[in-house]
Amino acid sequence: MSTFEPGQYVRLRSGGKRMLVKPPPEATPLPHSTLVLCEHEEKKRTVQGFYIATNLKLASDPQQ
């Protein structure tokens, strides 16, 4: 299971954009999955994707 909570900011361990962790989809839950649903802004669009939890690290909150 993922140790990241919805609302936290993460980024890939290799660097990259800061992403917001989203709650898992209700329609198709991913039981015992290491995938984390994240979203970020790119070219004025919201992009969502699933990332492997071990490839993510916590990032600072942009409002701080």
C-alpha positions as CSV (number, residue, x, y, z in Angstrom):
1,M,0.0,0.0,0.0
2,S,1.0,3.6,-0.6
3,T,2.3,5.7,2.4
4,F,1.2,8.9,0.6
5,E,-2.0,10.6,1.6
6,P,-4.3,12.6,-0.7
7,G,-3.4,16.3,-0.6
8,Q,0.3,15.7,-0.2
9,Y,2.8,16.9,-2.8
10,V,5.3,14.5,-4.3
11,R,7.8,14.3,-7.0
12,L,9.7,11.5,-8.8
13,R,12.9,10.5,-7.1
14,S,14.7,11.2,-10.3
15,G,13.4,14.8,-10.3
16,G,10.6,16.4,-12.2
17,K,7.4,18.2,-11.6
18,R,5.7,18.6,-8.2
19,M,2.5,16.5,-8.3
20,L,-0.5,16.5,-6.0
21,V,-1.6,13.0,-4.6
22,K,-5.3,12.5,-5.4
23,P,-7.7,10.1,-3.7
24,P,-8.0,6.7,-5.3
25,P,-10.9,6.3,-7.8
26,E,-14.0,5.0,-6.2
27,A,-15.3,3.1,-9.2
28,T,-12.2,0.9,-9.7
29,P,-10.3,0.6,-6.4
30,L,-6.8,-0.7,-6.5
31,P,-6.5,-3.1,-3.5
32,H,-3.0,-3.6,-2.2
33,S,-1.5,-1.6,-5.0
34,T,1.7,0.3,-5.0
35,L,0.3,2.7,-7.6
36,V,-0.4,6.3,-6.5
37,L,-2.8,8.6,-8.5
38,C,-1.2,12.0,-9.0
39,E,-2.0,15.1,-10.9
40,H,0.0,18.1,-12.2
41,E,-0.4,21.1,-14.5
42,E,1.3,20.9,-17.9
43,K,0.8,23.4,-20.7
44,K,-2.3,24.9,-19.0
45,R,-3.9,21.4,-18.7
46,T,-4.4,19.1,-15.7
47,V,-2.6,15.8,-16.3
48,Q,-3.3,12.7,-14.1
49,G,-1.3,9.5,-14.0
50,F,-0.5,6.5,-11.8
51,Y,3.0,6.3,-10.4
52,I,4.8,3.5,-8.5
53,A,5.1,4.6,-4.8
54,T,8.7,3.6,-4.5
55,N,9.6,6.0,-7.3
56,L,8.1,9.0,-5.4
57,K,9.3,11.2,-2.6
58,L,7.6,13.9,-0.6
59,A,7.9,17.5,-1.9
60,S,7.4,20.8,-0.3
61,D,4.0,22.4,-0.3
62,P,3.9,25.3,-2.9
63,Q,2.1,27.6,-0.5
64,Q,4.9,27.5,2.1
